[in-house]
Amino acid sequence: MRDLLADPEQQILVSSLEEFLDRAGDVSRTAAALHVHRTTLYHRLKRVEVITGLDLDNGLDRLTLHLALKLSRLSPGRPS
């Protein structure tokens, strides 16, 4: 997760992941909120899985990612 958060070029993935997790994994609503096609969202989420080594089909992995994102917002020096 650090690799994803540390790289400013990956911000689109971070934003997409957070929107996805905030919407309880609802791909249709997330894609609509991001103004992208669902396929685009699926590709972004797959890239997140590759970078983090976590599986978005696994509840504990989703929780880990969601908590990491929210905690990063509270950390000094991190973008919000």
C-alpha positions in Angstrom: 0.0 0.0 0.0 2.9 2.4 0.7 4.1 2.0 -2.9 0.7 3.1 -4.1 0.3 6.0 -1.7 3.9 7.2 -2.2 3.7 7.6 -6.0 1.9 10.7 -7.1 1.5 9.2 -10.5 -0.7 6.5 -9.0 -3.2 9.1 -7.5 -5.9 8.1 -10.0 -5.7 4.5 -8.7 -5.9 5.7 -5.1 -8.9 7.8 -5.9 -10.6 5.0 -7.8 -9.9 2.6 -5.0 -11.2 4.9 -2.3 -14.4 5.6 -4.2 -14.9 1.9 -4.8 -14.4 1.1 -1.1 -16.5 4.0 0.1 -19.4 2.7 -2.1 -19.1 -0.9 -0.6 -17.6 -2.3 -3.8 -20.5 -1.2 -6.1 -18.8 -1.0 -9.5 -21.7 0.7 -11.3 -22.0 3.5 -8.7 -18.3 4.0 -8.5 -17.8 4.2 -12.3 -20.7 6.7 -12.5 -19.2 8.8 -9.7 -15.8 8.8 -11.4 -17.3 9.4 -14.8 -15.6 6.3 -16.3 -16.7 3.1 -18.0 -16.9 0.1 -15.7 -14.2 -1.6 -17.7 -11.9 1.2 -16.9 -12.6 0.9 -13.2 -12.0 -2.9 -13.4 -8.6 -2.2 -15.0 -7.7 0.3 -12.3 -8.7 -2.0 -9.5 -6.7 -4.8 -11.0 -3.6 -2.6 -11.1 -4.2 -1.8 -7.4 -4.2 -5.5 -6.7 -1.0 -6.1 -8.6 0.8 -3.1 -6.9 -0.4 -4.0 -3.4 -0.5 -7.7 -3.6 -3.9 -7.7 -2.0 -7.1 -9.2 -3.4 -10.2 -7.0 -3.5 -12.4 -10.2 -3.4 -11.1 -10.8 0.1 -12.9 -9.0 2.9 -9.8 -8.6 5.1 -7.8 -7.2 2.2 -10.6 -4.7 1.4 -10.7 -3.6 5.1 -6.9 -3.3 5.2 -6.9 -1.1 2.1 -9.8 1.0 3.3 -8.2 1.6 6.7 -4.9 2.4 5.1 -6.5 5.0 2.9 -8.4 6.6 5.7 -5.4 6.6 8.0 -3.3 8.2 5.3 -5.7 11.1 5.1 -5.0 11.7 8.8 -1.2 11.5 8.6 0.7 14.8 8.4 2.2 15.5 5.1 -0.2 13.3 3.1 -2.6 14.7 0.5 -6.3 14.7 1.6 
